[in-house]
Amino acid sequence: MTEPTTPMSQRSHQQGATDAAHEDKCRRCGVACHIAVPLGDRAIVVPGLHCRFLAEESPGLFSCTVYGDRFAQAPWCHHADVAGPLGYLAEDCPYGAPDRGKRRVDEVEFRAMWPHIWRILRSWGVPNFVHHADFLAAVHARTGREWELVPMHGPADADQPFADDMQQMRLRALPTSPDA
Ligand code: SF4
């Protein structure tokens, strides 16, 4: 049997194993596809703040809607072999590296962390590749206000591929929902 090969056009962060045994290890928890905020020495997953291509099929079970073509459609996406050592996977992920990774906490714990996480989200912003509607709905549910995402800096550099997707966005309260 021929081992699957990696297309030469793939970037270094997209390269890694593609065999069935590798793929079968995935638990489809979706943690890797969420953005996490640092809190002490931990990285806490923010519910609703995830890649625009992530779908929740049933509670706690996620899938990528472009998985077979993700490295073309989602250039920010890292192969698990690369993401593990960088701490981009779940802390208990079968692909992960020891003592690294993102933590998903229960709602009670997350609520206690929310003031810190909210401050980080407001000052750092979020990348444009996140699912805007899901994130804004999650923020609305926690703040009781309506928000929009607007570019944090000037126009993205048109010469950079996928610059618009990587553009950092900031939260702005809608006029009907004054920002305190
Ligand atoms: S493109 Fe990558 S980061 Fe986005 S949902 Fe698919 S696997 Fe996750």
Backbone and ligand atoms as CSV (ligand in chain L), in Angstrom:
chain,resi,resn,atom,element,x,y,z
A,1,MET,N,N,0.840,-1.195,0.000
A,1,MET,CA,C,0.000,0.000,0.000
A,1,MET,C,C,0.881,1.254,0.000
A,2,THR,N,N,0.507,2.216,-0.778
A,2,THR,CA,C,1.301,3.447,-0.861
A,2,THR,C,C,0.909,4.404,0.264
A,3,GLU,N,N,1.899,4.918,0.941
A,3,GLU,CA,C,1.633,5.915,1.987
A,3,GLU,C,C,1.077,7.188,1.365
A,4,PRO,N,N,0.101,7.808,1.988
A,4,PRO,CA,C,-0.387,9.082,1.452
A,4,PRO,C,C,0.750,10.095,1.399
A,5,THR,N,N,0.769,10.895,0.392
A,5,THR,CA,C,1.822,11.908,0.265
A,5,THR,C,C,1.262,13.286,0.556
A,6,THR,N,N,2.132,14.190,0.921
A,6,THR,CA,C,1.725,15.558,1.227
A,6,THR,C,C,1.957,16.430,0.005
A,7,PRO,N,N,0.941,17.136,-0.469
A,7,PRO,CA,C,1.142,18.000,-1.627
A,7,PRO,C,C,2.245,19.015,-1.359
A,8,MET,N,N,3.096,19.235,-2.373
A,8,MET,CA,C,4.217,20.157,-2.212
A,8,MET,C,C,3.756,21.574,-1.920
A,9,SER,N,N,2.514,21.899,-2.358
A,9,SER,CA,C,2.051,23.271,-2.194
A,9,SER,C,C,1.662,23.586,-0.751
A,10,GLN,N,N,1.557,22.553,0.093
A,10,GLN,CA,C,1.146,22.822,1.459
A,10,GLN,C,C,2.241,23.548,2.231
A,11,ARG,N,N,1.807,24.440,3.114
A,11,ARG,CA,C,2.748,25.162,3.951
A,11,ARG,C,C,3.234,24.241,5.074
A,12,SER,N,N,4.324,24.633,5.730
A,12,SER,CA,C,4.936,23.746,6.720
A,12,SER,C,C,3.976,23.446,7.880
A,13,HIS,N,N,3.104,24.406,8.246
A,13,HIS,CA,C,2.207,24.148,9.374
A,13,HIS,C,C,1.034,23.250,8.996
A,14,GLN,N,N,0.971,22.863,7.711
A,14,GLN,CA,C,-0.131,22.020,7.257
A,14,GLN,C,C,0.315,20.582,7.004
A,15,GLN,N,N,1.569,20.293,7.255
A,15,GLN,CA,C,2.088,18.983,6.879
A,15,GLN,C,C,2.135,18.022,8.062
A,16,GLY,N,N,1.772,16.771,7.798
A,16,GLY,CA,C,1.795,15.745,8.832
A,16,GLY,C,C,1.117,14.499,8.344
A,17,ALA,N,N,0.950,13.550,9.247
A,17,ALA,CA,C,0.379,12.252,8.884
A,17,ALA,C,C,-1.056,12.394,8.381
A,18,THR,N,N,-1.423,11.523,7.438
A,18,THR,CA,C,-2.793,11.564,6.901
A,18,THR,C,C,-3.405,10.165,6.835
A,19,ASP,N,N,-2.733,9.165,7.412
A,19,ASP,CA,C,-3.242,7.800,7.311
A,19,ASP,C,C,-4.470,7.614,8.209
A,20,ALA,N,N,-5.192,6.527,7.975
A,20,ALA,CA,C,-6.452,6.290,8.685
A,20,ALA,C,C,-6.240,6.149,10.187
A,21,ALA,N,N,-5.149,5.498,10.597
A,21,ALA,CA,C,-4.906,5.316,12.035
A,21,ALA,C,C,-4.749,6.670,12.720
A,22,HIS,N,N,-4.101,7.591,12.036
A,22,HIS,CA,C,-3.925,8.944,12.573
A,22,HIS,C,C,-5.294,9.631,12.682
A,23,GLU,N,N,-6.052,9.584,11.620
A,23,GLU,CA,C,-7.355,10.261,11.600
A,23,GLU,C,C,-8.293,9.696,12.668
A,24,ASP,N,N,-8.232,8.388,12.899
A,24,ASP,CA,C,-9.163,7.734,13.821
A,24,ASP,C,C,-8.957,8.131,15.277
A,25,LYS,N,N,-7.818,8.742,15.580
A,25,LYS,CA,C,-7.572,9.131,16.975
A,25,LYS,C,C,-8.425,10.319,17.406
A,26,CYS,N,N,-8.948,11.056,16.442
A,26,CYS,CA,C,-9.671,12.289,16.778
A,26,CYS,C,C,-10.968,11.993,17.517
A,27,ARG,N,N,-11.201,12.722,18.630
A,27,ARG,CA,C,-12.432,12.543,19.429
A,27,ARG,C,C,-13.515,13.520,19.017
A,28,ARG,N,N,-13.161,14.444,18.128
A,28,ARG,CA,C,-14.088,15.459,17.611
A,28,ARG,C,C,-14.641,16.346,18.730
A,29,CYS,N,N,-13.766,16.681,19.647
A,29,CYS,CA,C,-14.176,17.561,20.754
A,29,CYS,C,C,-14.246,19.020,20.313
A,30,GLY,N,N,-13.565,19.371,19.207
A,30,GLY,CA,C,-13.629,20.737,18.687
A,30,GLY,C,C,-12.754,21.738,19.419
A,31,VAL,N,N,-12.033,21.304,20.437
A,31,VAL,CA,C,-11.244,22.256,21.239
A,31,VAL,C,C,-10.171,22.945,20.389
A,32,ALA,N,N,-9.498,22.178,19.530
A,32,ALA,CA,C,-8.420,22.762,18.729
A,32,ALA,C,C,-8.921,23.885,17.837
A,33,CYS,N,N,-10.168,23.824,17.446
A,33,CYS,CA,C,-10.721,24.794,16.500
A,33,CYS,C,C,-11.350,25.983,17.207
A,34,HIS,N,N,-11.254,25.997,18.548
A,34,HIS,CA,C,-11.676,27.150,19.340
A,34,HIS,C,C,-10.449,27.990,19.701
A,35,ILE,N,N,-10.693,29.252,19.948
A,35,ILE,CA,C,-9.628,30.129,20.443
A,35,ILE,C,C,-9.672,30.115,21.963
A,36,ALA,N,N,-8.489,30.115,22.555
A,36,ALA,CA,C,-8.387,30.080,24.011
A,36,ALA,C,C,-7.694,31.345,24.502
A,37,VAL,N,N,-8.037,31.715,25.727
A,37,VAL,CA,C,-7.485,32.927,26.342
A,37,VAL,C,C,-6.594,32.501,27.506
A,38,PRO,N,N,-5.404,33.087,27.624
A,38,PRO,CA,C,-4.525,32.688,28.736
A,38,PRO,C,C,-5.061,33.151,30.083
A,39,LEU,N,N,-4.965,32.259,31.051
A,39,LEU,CA,C,-5.334,32.583,32.422
A,39,LEU,C,C,-4.310,31.874,33.302
A,40,GLY,N,N,-3.379,32.632,33.871
A,40,GLY,CA,C,-2.255,32.017,34.576
A,40,GLY,C,C,-1.469,31.172,33.582
A,41,ASP,N,N,-1.207,29.920,33.950
A,41,ASP,CA,C,-0.457,29.050,33.041
A,41,ASP,C,C,-1.382,28.175,32.207
A,42,ARG,N,N,-2.667,28.538,32.173
A,42,ARG,CA,C,-3.610,27.750,31.390
A,42,ARG,C,C,-4.134,28.549,30.203
A,43,ALA,N,N,-4.675,27.835,29.217
A,43,ALA,CA,C,-5.322,28.474,28.069
A,43,ALA,C,C,-6.767,27.992,28.068
A,44,ILE,N,N,-7.701,28.900,28.318
A,44,ILE,CA,C,-9.097,28.542,28.525
A,44,ILE,C,C,-9.902,28.749,27.243
A,45,VAL,N,N,-10.555,27.700,26.811
A,45,VAL,CA,C,-11.381,27.759,25.601
A,45,VAL,C,C,-12.580,28.686,25.837
A,46,VAL,N,N,-12.842,29.536,24.850
A,46,VAL,CA,C,-13.987,30.440,24.932
A,46,VAL,C,C,-15.140,29.840,24.113
A,47,PRO,N,N,-16.224,29.423,24.771
A,47,PRO,CA,C,-17.342,28.851,24.017
A,47,PRO,C,C,-17.869,29.846,22.978
A,48,GLY,N,N,-18.117,29.370,21.780
A,48,GLY,CA,C,-18.637,30.222,20.711
A,48,GLY,C,C,-17.554,30.895,19.887
A,49,LEU,N,N,-16.328,30.902,20.381
A,49,LEU,CA,C,-15.233,31.572,19.671
A,49,LEU,C,C,-14.400,30.519,18.938
A,50,HIS,N,N,-14.805,30.243,17.718
A,50,HIS,CA,C,-14.179,29.138,16.991
A,50,HIS,C,C,-14.079,29.466,15.505
A,51,CYS,N,N,-13.325,28.633,14.833
A,51,CYS,CA,C,-13.149,28.751,13.387
A,51,CYS,C,C,-14.505,28.783,12.681
A,52,ARG,N,N,-14.580,29.553,11.634
A,52,ARG,CA,C,-15.862,29.702,10.923
A,52,ARG,C,C,-16.327,28.390,10.285
A,53,PHE,N,N,-15.432,27.436,10.151
A,53,PHE,CA,C,-15.808,26.179,9.505
A,53,PHE,C,C,-16.181,25.083,10.497
A,54,LEU,N,N,-16.154,25.376,11.772
A,54,LEU,CA,C,-16.490,24.361,12.766
A,54,LEU,C,C,-18.003,24.281,12.932
A,55,ALA,N,N,-18.537,23.063,12.983
A,55,ALA,CA,C,-19.973,22.861,13.199
A,55,ALA,C,C,-20.165,21.918,14.380
A,56,GLU,N,N,-21.146,22.220,15.206
A,56,GLU,CA,C,-21.461,21.330,16.335
A,56,GLU,C,C,-22.626,20.446,15.907
A,57,GLU,N,N,-22.333,19.184,15.674
A,57,GLU,CA,C,-23.352,18.262,15.155
A,57,GLU,C,C,-24.348,17.876,16.229
A,58,SER,N,N,-23.853,17.671,17.429
A,58,SER,CA,C,-24.685,17.394,18.599
A,58,SER,C,C,-23.893,17.911,19.782
A,59,PRO,N,N,-24.513,18.077,20.953
A,59,PRO,CA,C,-23.776,18.692,22.065
A,59,PRO,C,C,-22.428,18.007,22.323
A,60,GLY,N,N,-21.371,18.785,22.154
A,60,GLY,CA,C,-20.031,18.283,22.435
A,60,GLY,C,C,-19.379,17.506,21.305
A,61,LEU,N,N,-20.086,17.325,20.191
A,61,LEU,CA,C,-19.515,16.576,19.063
A,61,LEU,C,C,-19.421,17.507,17.851
A,62,PHE,N,N,-18.188,17.773,17.426
A,62,PHE,CA,C,-17.943,18.785,16.399
A,62,PHE,C,C,-17.401,18.152,15.122
A,63,SER,N,N,-17.569,18.886,14.026
A,63,SER,CA,C,-16.946,18.459,12.770
A,63,SER,C,C,-16.508,19.696,12.000
A,64,CYS,N,N,-15.551,19.485,11.116
A,64,CYS,CA,C,-15.074,20.549,10.233
A,64,CYS,C,C,-15.836,20.425,8.917
A,65,THR,N,N,-16.454,21.494,8.484
A,65,THR,CA,C,-17.287,21.436,7.279
A,65,THR,C,C,-16.460,21.440,5.998
A,66,VAL,N,N,-15.151,21.660,6.103
A,66,VAL,CA,C,-14.295,21.681,4.901
A,66,VAL,C,C,-13.086,20.769,5.110
A,67,TYR,N,N,-13.236,19.751,5.937
A,67,TYR,CA,C,-12.067,19.004,6.409
A,67,TYR,C,C,-11.126,18.564,5.283
A,68,GLY,N,N,-11.662,17.935,4.236
A,68,GLY,CA,C,-10.807,17.414,3.172
A,68,GLY,C,C,-10.052,18.502,2.427
A,69,ASP,N,N,-10.553,19.700,2.481
A,69,ASP,CA,C,-9.960,20.815,1.731
A,69,ASP,C,C,-9.554,21.947,2.669
A,70,ARG,N,N,-9.382,21.621,3.950
A,70,ARG,CA,C,-9.236,22.684,4.957
A,70,ARG,C,C,-7.973,23.517,4.772
A,71,PHE,N,N,-6.909,22.907,4.283
A,71,PHE,CA,C,-5.669,23.682,4.198
A,71,PHE,C,C,-5.702,24.697,3.057
A,72,ALA,N,N,-6.615,24.474,2.095
A,72,ALA,CA,C,-6.802,25.472,1.045
A,72,ALA,C,C,-7.801,26.532,1.502
A,73,GLN,N,N,-8.881,26.096,2.113
A,73,GLN,CA,C,-9.932,27.047,2.493
A,73,GLN,C,C,-9.665,27.742,3.825
A,74,ALA,N,N,-8.860,27.112,4.663
A,74,ALA,CA,C,-8.593,27.672,5.996
A,74,ALA,C,C,-7.088,27.691,6.227
A,75,PRO,N,N,-6.370,28.616,5.615
A,75,PRO,CA,C,-4.903,28.612,5.709
A,75,PRO,C,C,-4.380,28.809,7.124
A,76,TRP,N,N,-5.236,29.258,8.038
A,76,TRP,CA,C,-4.833,29.405,9.436
A,76,TRP,C,C,-4.809,28.059,10.149
A,77,CYS,N,N,-5.432,27.026,9.570
A,77,CYS,CA,C,-5.571,25.729,10.215
A,77,CYS,C,C,-4.228,24.996,10.226
A,78,HIS,N,N,-3.856,24.461,11.394
A,78,HIS,CA,C,-2.595,23.735,11.542
A,78,HIS,C,C,-2.860,22.229,11.583
A,79,HIS,N,N,-1.980,21.461,10.960
A,79,HIS,CA,C,-2.055,20.007,11.107
A,79,HIS,C,C,-1.810,19.655,12.575
A,80,ALA,N,N,-2.476,18.584,13.036
A,80,ALA,CA,C,-2.352,18.194,14.454
A,80,ALA,C,C,-0.902,17.935,14.842
A,81,ASP,N,N,-0.094,17.404,13.927
A,81,ASP,CA,C,1.311,17.119,14.253
A,81,ASP,C,C,2.074,18.401,14.588
A,82,VAL,N,N,1.661,19.503,13.980
A,82,VAL,CA,C,2.312,20.795,14.226
A,82,VAL,C,C,1.642,21.492,15.412
A,83,ALA,N,N,0.317,21.370,15.471
A,83,ALA,CA,C,-0.447,22.087,16.498
A,83,ALA,C,C,-0.148,21.580,17.912
A,84,GLY,N,N,0.131,20.279,18.055
A,84,GLY,CA,C,0.352,19.706,19.387
A,84,GLY,C,C,1.462,20.396,20.152
A,85,PRO,N,N,2.681,20.419,19.619
A,85,PRO,CA,C,3.786,21.062,20.357
A,85,PRO,C,C,3.569,22.555,20.592
A,86,LEU,N,N,2.728,23.187,19.771
A,86,LEU,CA,C,2.467,24.617,19.938
A,86,LEU,C,C,1.396,24.885,21.000
A,87,GLY,N,N,0.754,23.824,21.486
A,87,GLY,CA,C,-0.276,23.993,22.506
A,87,GLY,C,C,-1.627,24.372,21.930
A,88,TYR,N,N,-1.851,24.130,20.665
A,88,TYR,CA,C,-3.113,24.525,20.028
A,88,TYR,C,C,-4.211,23.469,20.176
A,89,LEU,N,N,-3.877,22.290,20.699
A,89,LEU,CA,C,-4.875,21.220,20.831
A,89,LEU,C,C,-5.398,21.187,22.264
A,90,ALA,N,N,-6.360,20.296,22.517
A,90,ALA,CA,C,-6.844,20.122,23.886
A,90,ALA,C,C,-5.711,19.563,24.746
A,91,GLU,N,N,-5.712,19.936,26.022
A,91,GLU,CA,C,-4.614,19.501,26.892
A,91,GLU,C,C,-4.567,17.987,27.057
A,92,ASP,N,N,-5.706,17.313,26.807
A,92,ASP,CA,C,-5.727,15.853,26.899
A,92,ASP,C,C,-5.959,15.212,25.525
A,93,CYS,N,N,-5.593,15.932,24.476
A,93,CYS,CA,C,-5.813,15.433,23.107
A,93,CYS,C,C,-4.891,14.250,22.794
A,94,PRO,N,N,-5.412,13.222,22.112
A,94,PRO,CA,C,-4.552,12.089,21.732
A,94,PRO,C,C,-3.385,12.496,20.839
A,95,TYR,N,N,-3.493,13.628,20.142
A,95,TYR,CA,C,-2.397,14.101,19.291
A,95,TYR,C,C,-1.483,15.073,20.034
A,96,GLY,N,N,-1.858,15.436,21.245
A,96,GLY,CA,C,-1.216,16.570,21.906
A,96,GLY,C,C,0.138,16.255,22.511
A,97,ALA,N,N,0.764,17.302,23.028
A,97,ALA,CA,C,2.045,17.176,23.709
A,97,ALA,C,C,1.793,17.304,25.206
A,98,PRO,N,N,2.545,16.562,26.044
A,98,PRO,CA,C,2.336,16.631,27.491
A,98,PRO,C,C,2.464,18.063,28.015
A,99,ASP,N,N,1.588,18.409,28.951
A,99,ASP,CA,C,1.632,19.712,29.628
A,99,ASP,C,C,1.389,20.899,28.709
A,100,ARG,N,N,0.807,20.656,27.570
A,100,ARG,CA,C,0.483,21.764,26.678
A,100,ARG,C,C,-0.940,21.606,26.217
A,101,GLY,N,N,-1.555,22.704,25.918
A,101,GLY,CA,C,-2.857,22.606,25.287
A,101,GLY,C,C,-3.926,23.433,25.956
A,102,LYS,N,N,-5.071,23.486,25.290
A,102,LYS,CA,C,-6.194,24.295,25.731
A,102,LYS,C,C,-7.101,23.477,26.656
A,103,ARG,N,N,-7.725,24.194,27.582
A,103,ARG,CA,C,-8.632,23.536,28.527
A,103,ARG,C,C,-10.046,24.060,28.330
A,104,ARG,N,N,-10.987,23.140,28.216
A,104,ARG,CA,C,-12.403,23.520,28.200
A,104,ARG,C,C,-12.936,23.293,29.615
A,105,VAL,N,N,-13.527,24.317,30.193
A,105,VAL,CA,C,-14.036,24.205,31.569
A,105,VAL,C,C,-15.555,24.236,31.539
A,106,ASP,N,N,-16.170,23.813,32.641
A,106,ASP,CA,C,-17.636,23.811,32.670
A,106,ASP,C,C,-18.156,25.240,32.849
A,107,GLU,N,N,-19.435,25.404,32.685
A,107,GLU,CA,C,-20.031,26.738,32.664
A,107,GLU,C,C,-19.830,27.478,33.986
A,108,VAL,N,N,-19.909,26.769,35.103
A,108,VAL,CA,C,-19.747,27.436,36.400
A,108,VAL,C,C,-18.336,28.016,36.511
A,109,GLU,N,N,-17.347,27.217,36.125
A,109,GLU,CA,C,-15.963,27.677,36.196
A,109,GLU,C,C,-15.727,28.812,35.198
A,110,PHE,N,N,-16.312,28.670,34.014
A,110,PHE,CA,C,-16.103,29.698,32.989
A,110,PHE,C,C,-16.701,31.031,33.437
A,111,ARG,N,N,-17.864,30.968,34.068
A,111,ARG,CA,C,-18.516,32.207,34.508
A,111,ARG,C,C,-17.620,32.958,35.508
A,112,ALA,N,N,-16.956,32.210,36.360
A,112,ALA,CA,C,-16.067,32.856,37.337
A,112,ALA,C,C,-14.863,33.500,36.631
A,113,MET,N,N,-14.462,32.935,35.507
A,113,MET,CA,C,-13.307,33.466,34.761
A,113,MET,C,C,-13.703,34.595,33.809
A,114,TRP,N,N,-14.997,34.735,33.551
A,114,TRP,CA,C,-15.464,35.622,32.480
A,114,TRP,C,C,-14.953,37.065,32.590
A,115,PRO,N,N,-14.928,37.700,33.773
A,115,PRO,CA,C,-14.439,39.089,33.815
A,115,PRO,C,C,-13.022,39.210,33.247
A,116,HIS,N,N,-12.151,38.271,33.576
A,116,HIS,CA,C,-10.784,38.292,33.038
A,116,HIS,C,C,-10.811,38.036,31.530
A,117,ILE,N,N,-11.546,37.033,31.130
A,117,ILE,CA,C,-11.592,36.672,29.708
A,117,ILE,C,C,-12.185,37.808,28.884
A,118,TRP,N,N,-13.186,38.460,29.410
A,118,TRP,CA,C,-13.817,39.579,28.708
A,118,TRP,C,C,-12.838,40.725,28.512
A,119,ARG,N,N,-12.050,41.010,29.557
A,119,ARG,CA,C,-11.039,42.079,29.424
A,119,ARG,C,C,-10.044,41.735,28.312
A,120,ILE,N,N,-9.633,40.482,28.265
A,120,ILE,CA,C,-8.664,40.070,27.219
A,120,ILE,C,C,-9.304,40.189,25.835
A,121,LEU,N,N,-10.525,39.712,25.715
A,121,LEU,CA,C,-11.192,39.759,24.407
A,121,LEU,C,C,-11.366,41.201,23.941
A,122,ARG,N,N,-11.696,42.099,24.856
A,122,ARG,CA,C,-11.896,43.502,24.485
A,122,ARG,C,C,-10.578,44.160,24.079
A,123,SER,N,N,-9.487,43.803,24.757
A,123,SER,CA,C,-8.232,44.497,24.431
A,123,SER,C,C,-7.480,43.825,23.285
A,124,TRP,N,N,-7.543,42.519,23.168
A,124,TRP,CA,C,-6.786,41.817,22.121
A,124,TRP,C,C,-7.582,41.674,20.829
A,125,GLY,N,N,-8.905,41.631,20.911
A,125,GLY,CA,C,-9.709,41.357,19.735
A,125,GLY,C,C,-9.639,39.879,19.362
A,126,VAL,N,N,-10.203,39.558,18.209
A,126,VAL,CA,C,-10.232,38.163,17.740
A,126,VAL,C,C,-9.932,38.160,16.239
A,127,PRO,N,N,-9.363,37.075,15.711
A,127,PRO,CA,C,-9.092,37.051,14.266
A,127,PRO,C,C,-10.375,36.975,13.444
A,128,ASN,N,N,-10.299,37.505,12.254
A,128,ASN,CA,C,-11.483,37.571,11.389
A,128,ASN,C,C,-11.957,36.192,10.936
A,129,PHE,N,N,-11.116,35.151,11.067
A,129,PHE,CA,C,-11.536,33.836,10.595
A,129,PHE,C,C,-12.498,33.138,11.546
A,130,VAL,N,N,-12.791,33.734,12.677
A,130,VAL,CA,C,-13.743,33.082,13.592
A,130,VAL,C,C,-15.155,33.191,13.028
A,131,HIS,N,N,-16.039,32.374,13.555
A,131,HIS,CA,C,-17.442,32.405,13.155
A,131,HIS,C,C,-18.105,33.611,13.842
A,132,HIS,N,N,-18.338,34.666,13.079
A,132,HIS,CA,C,-18.817,35.917,13.681
A,132,HIS,C,C,-20.149,35.732,14.402
A,133,ALA,N,N,-21.098,35.110,13.744
A,133,ALA,CA,C,-22.448,35.019,14.324
A,133,ALA,C,C,-22.427,34.228,15.640
A,134,ASP,N,N,-21.710,33.120,15.657
A,134,ASP,CA,C,-21.665,32.319,16.891
A,134,ASP,C,C,-20.994,33.083,18.021
A,135,PHE,N,N,-19.900,33.795,17.685
A,135,PHE,CA,C,-19.187,34.525,18.720
A,135,PHE,C,C,-20.037,35.686,19.242
A,136,LEU,N,N,-20.648,36.433,18.340
A,136,LEU,CA,C,-21.459,37.576,18.773
A,136,LEU,C,C,-22.669,37.117,19.576
A,137,ALA,N,N,-23.235,35.980,19.225
A,137,ALA,CA,C,-24.365,35.448,19.995
A,137,ALA,C,C,-23.906,35.064,21.404
A,138,ALA,N,N,-22.714,34.463,21.496
A,138,ALA,CA,C,-22.200,34.063,22.806
A,138,ALA,C,C,-21.914,35.289,23.671
A,139,VAL,N,N,-21.344,36.325,23.056
A,139,VAL,CA,C,-21.037,37.547,23.802
A,139,VAL,C,C,-22.333,38.246,24.225
A,140,HIS,N,N,-23.306,38.254,23.327
A,140,HIS,CA,C,-24.604,38.852,23.676
A,140,HIS,C,C,-25.222,38.139,24.882
A,141,ALA,N,N,-25.145,36.819,24.873
A,141,ALA,CA,C,-25.739,36.044,25.974
A,141,ALA,C,C,-25.052,36.369,27.307
A,142,ARG,N,N,-23.757,36.694,27.256
A,142,ARG,CA,C,-23.038,36.938,28.515
A,142,ARG,C,C,-23.115,38.385,28.961
A,143,THR,N,N,-23.305,39.317,28.032
A,143,THR,CA,C,-23.271,40.738,28.392
A,143,THR,C,C,-24.651,41.395,28.347
A,144,GLY,N,N,-25.601,40.756,27.647
A,144,GLY,CA,C,-26.927,41.364,27.509
A,144,GLY,C,C,-26.937,42.511,26.517
A,145,ARG,N,N,-25.842,42.698,25.776
A,145,ARG,CA,C,-25.765,43.775,24.786
A,145,ARG,C,C,-25.517,43.204,23.397
A,146,GLU,N,N,-25.815,44.027,22.389
A,146,GLU,CA,C,-25.545,43.647,21.001
A,146,GLU,C,C,-24.192,44.221,20.591
A,147,TRP,N,N,-23.407,43.400,19.883
A,147,TRP,CA,C,-22.063,43.810,19.472
A,147,TRP,C,C,-21.871,43.535,17.985
A,148,GLU,N,N,-20.868,44.187,17.439
A,148,GLU,CA,C,-20.420,43.862,16.083
A,148,GLU,C,C,-18.901,43.738,16.105
A,149,LEU,N,N,-18.362,43.142,15.051
A,149,LEU,CA,C,-16.910,43.018,14.912
A,149,LEU,C,C,-16.443,43.956,13.814
A,150,VAL,N,N,-15.475,44.784,14.131
A,150,VAL,CA,C,-14.930,45.728,13.150
A,150,VAL,C,C,-13.408,45.595,13.160
A,151,PRO,N,N,-12.735,45.919,12.029
A,151,PRO,CA,C,-11.278,45.785,11.995
A,151,PRO,C,C,-10.610,46.589,13.100
A,152,MET,N,N,-9.621,45.975,13.724
A,152,MET,CA,C,-8.928,46.623,14.835
A,152,MET,C,C,-7.930,47.654,14.314
A,153,HIS,N,N,-7.284,47.317,13.211
A,153,HIS,CA,C,-6.283,48.229,12.640
A,153,HIS,C,C,-6.793,48.729,11.298
A,154,GLY,N,N,-5.908,49.305,10.529
A,154,GLY,CA,C,-6.262,49.800,9.204
A,154,GLY,C,C,-6.581,48.653,8.260
A,155,PRO,N,N,-6.769,48.977,6.973
A,155,PRO,CA,C,-7.095,47.939,5.993
A,155,PRO,C,C,-6.004,46.869,5.945
A,156,ALA,N,N,-6.422,45.613,5.716
A,156,ALA,CA,C,-5.448,44.539,5.617
A,156,ALA,C,C,-4.566,44.764,4.392
A,157,ASP,N,N,-3.312,44.290,4.481
A,157,ASP,CA,C,-2.365,44.436,3.375
A,157,ASP,C,C,-2.795,43.546,2.215
A,158,ALA,N,N,-3.184,44.170,1.105
A,158,ALA,CA,C,-3.731,43.415,-0.022
A,158,ALA,C,C,-2.709,42.457,-0.628
A,159,ASP,N,N,-1.415,42.693,-0.376
A,159,ASP,CA,C,-0.391,41.817,-0.947
A,159,ASP,C,C,-0.241,40.512,-0.165
A,160,GLN,N,N,-0.757,40.485,1.048
A,160,GLN,CA,C,-0.628,39.288,1.864
A,160,GLN,C,C,-1.783,38.330,1.579
A,161,PRO,N,N,-1.484,37.062,1.224
A,161,PRO,CA,C,-2.579,36.131,0.981
A,161,PRO,C,C,-3.373,35.912,2.266
A,162,PHE,N,N,-4.675,35.900,2.150
A,162,PHE,CA,C,-5.584,35.639,3.269
A,162,PHE,C,C,-5.477,36.698,4.367
A,163,ALA,N,N,-4.978,37.862,4.022
A,163,ALA,CA,C,-4.802,38.903,5.037
A,163,ALA,C,C,-6.121,39.260,5.707
A,164,ASP,N,N,-7.202,39.298,4.934
A,164,ASP,CA,C,-8.492,39.649,5.524
A,164,ASP,C,C,-8.907,38.658,6.604
A,165,ASP,N,N,-8.628,37.387,6.373
A,165,ASP,CA,C,-9.015,36.377,7.366
A,165,ASP,C,C,-8.195,36.498,8.642
A,166,MET,N,N,-6.930,36.906,8.490
A,166,MET,CA,C,-6.047,36.998,9.655
A,166,MET,C,C,-6.180,38.342,10.370
A,167,GLN,N,N,-6.870,39.279,9.739
A,167,GLN,CA,C,-7.058,40.608,10.335
A,167,GLN,C,C,-7.661,40.470,11.734
A,168,GLN,N,N,-7.100,41.215,12.676
A,168,GLN,CA,C,-7.635,41.195,14.032
A,168,GLN,C,C,-8.866,42.111,14.095
A,169,MET,N,N,-9.930,41.627,14.694
A,169,MET,CA,C,-11.181,42.377,14.781
A,169,MET,C,C,-11.445,42.740,16.241
A,170,ARG,N,N,-12.083,43.880,16.441
A,170,ARG,CA,C,-12.431,44.247,17.820
A,170,ARG,C,C,-13.940,44.324,17.966
A,171,LEU,N,N,-14.359,44.156,19.206
A,171,LEU,CA,C,-15.784,44.237,19.505
A,171,LEU,C,C,-16.199,45.692,19.663
A,172,ARG,N,N,-17.321,46.041,19.039
A,172,ARG,CA,C,-17.869,47.395,19.199
A,172,ARG,C,C,-19.347,47.243,19.525
A,173,ALA,N,N,-19.781,47.909,20.589
A,173,ALA,CA,C,-21.184,47.829,20.962
A,173,ALA,C,C,-22.035,48.527,19.903
A,174,LEU,N,N,-23.160,47.944,19.545
A,174,LEU,CA,C,-24.071,48.596,18.616
A,174,LEU,C,C,-24.721,49.798,19.300
A,175,PRO,N,N,-25.104,50.803,18.514
A,175,PRO,CA,C,-25.622,52.054,19.100
A,175,PRO,C,C,-26.783,51.840,20.062
A,176,THR,N,N,-27.598,50.834,19.795
A,176,THR,CA,C,-28.738,50.584,20.683
A,176,THR,C,C,-28.297,49.958,21.996
A,177,SER,N,N,-27.020,49.641,22.084
A,177,SER,CA,C,-26.515,48.904,23.212
A,177,SER,C,C,-25.221,49.557,23.697
A,178,PRO,N,N,-25.345,50.750,24.353
A,178,PRO,CA,C,-24.151,51.565,24.646
A,178,PRO,C,C,-23.093,50.800,25.425
A,179,ASP,N,N,-21.850,51.006,24.983
A,179,ASP,CA,C,-20.701,50.372,25.626
A,179,ASP,C,C,-20.365,51.165,26.887
A,180,ALA,N,N,-20.246,50.473,27.996
A,180,ALA,CA,C,-19.929,51.163,29.252
A,180,ALA,C,C,-18.449,51.480,29.314
L,1,SF4,S1,S,-10.578,24.453,9.083
L,1,SF4,FE1,FE,-9.210,23.645,10.693
L,1,SF4,S2,S,-9.588,25.000,12.473
L,1,SF4,FE2,FE,-11.301,25.256,11.036
L,1,SF4,S3,S,-12.893,23.816,11.729
L,1,SF4,FE3,FE,-11.665,22.794,10.113
L,1,SF4,S4,S,-10.105,21.634,11.260
L,1,SF4,FE4,FE,-10.945,23.194,12.669
